[in-house]
Each structure stands twice: as C-alpha cells, then as structure tokens.
Amino acid sequence: MKIIGLIGGMSWESTVTYYEQINQLVNQQLGGLHSAKILLASVDFNEIEAYQRNGEWEKSGNILADEAIKLEKGGADFILICTNTMHKVFDQIQKKVSIPILHIADATIAVLKEQQMKRVGLLGTKYTMQQDFYKERIMNAKIAIFIPEGDEIDRVNDIIFEELVRGVVRKESKKEYLEIIDSMIARGAQGIILGCTEIGLLVSQEDVTVPIFDTTLIHSEQAVRESLAEIQRKGS
C-alpha cells in the first residue's frame, strides 16, 4: 500500500472529510481492520487566506511547497492538495518535490468523461470560478464550463469563506446555492462540479436533479486507487 501525503488545513473541515473518505474507501476494498497509510501536513488557513486575498499567491505556494517537501521526506509516495483553489500554485509546488501530486481537476475530468459530460456548471471560490487555472484545464478536455452570473459569484464565495470554512451550514445558504444551480441547469449544464472542498457540506446529490461531482470525494477515490494499485494488480 502506497503512503498518501495530504496537505490540508484549508479548511480543517474538508481535511476531515478527506481523511474519513480515504480510510473508509480503503477499508471497503481491503476489509478487516485495514485503514489507509496517510501522512498529514496541516497549514494555518488564516495565513493562506490572507495571501489569497492580497493576490500574493507565490507566498502561499511557498508555504504549501515546504509542507510537500516534508511529506516527501517523511515517506509519502504521492501528494494530494486538499483544496481546489490552491491548485492555482500546483506547478510551483510540484517543482519542489520528486513525487507526483495528483491534480484535483484531472481526477474530476476523468469522471466527467466517464459520464460523457459536455457542459457542466462550476461552483467554488471566486478564484476558482473566475480565473483560468482550473477552468482552462477542464475546457481543454473539450468540456464547456458555466459559472454563476453577476452578484451570484460573490454570494457563492461569501458563503464559502464566511460560513462553510468555519463549519457553519445554514438552510438559507443551501437554498441560495440550489437556486444558483438551477439557473446553471437552465442555461444548459448537464452536471454540477462542487469545485470547493467545503461545498459538499452544504449540497449533495439528493438535492439536485443532474449529476453532482463532489471534487473532495473524487480526489479521495483517485488517491485510494493509486495507493492500492499494486495490491489490486497482485490480487488479479
């Protein structure tokens, strides 16, 4: 079993989900008392968020790169960055380590293609929704992206930073998200990407009429496949 390195803490709420999901999936596949081999590096999100807000992405990337180096030295075979937004500095971090970092958008693209998605809506932080580092990767895979319109972008972002990263889940906010999702569906979205690792705390598949793609779960599933690949090859 390969050792999974997690860079978490953005926020710790979604890091908990990663840890739980990965361990549950490993146990489901191996049975008994099996659990995942995980090394966790958790950063102070207050520091990261301040750099995001001020546009100082290289500084935030340096923090995550330092943690990636520690994970590699600790014995991790590969790394997951437990956030969509910080994949903006993916290349900066990958250059600092020799082990692979599994990109969350690439994992999501694979699932979108499996389900033959051509047009999807994207919810996330304003950085993920508006900047190209994430959307462009998906569009290069010949999948069209819809994002919320106008003030909806700020509202989606505010609910993430003012509520979800603090572990606050409000019915009123869920209603707003579902209205925004319905709007993207009306514009042609065949599915919805939950492109922030906290949004799964608020919205689930049972709330929406089209497929939901929770990037936290998709990323976790990819990590387990990579971790168990050698075991499964030997068993086949």
Summary of the structure (lengths in Angstrom):
residues: 236
radius of gyration: 17.3
end to end distance: 15.4
largest distance: 52.8
contacts: 809
relative contact order: 0.17
helix: 58%
strand: 13%
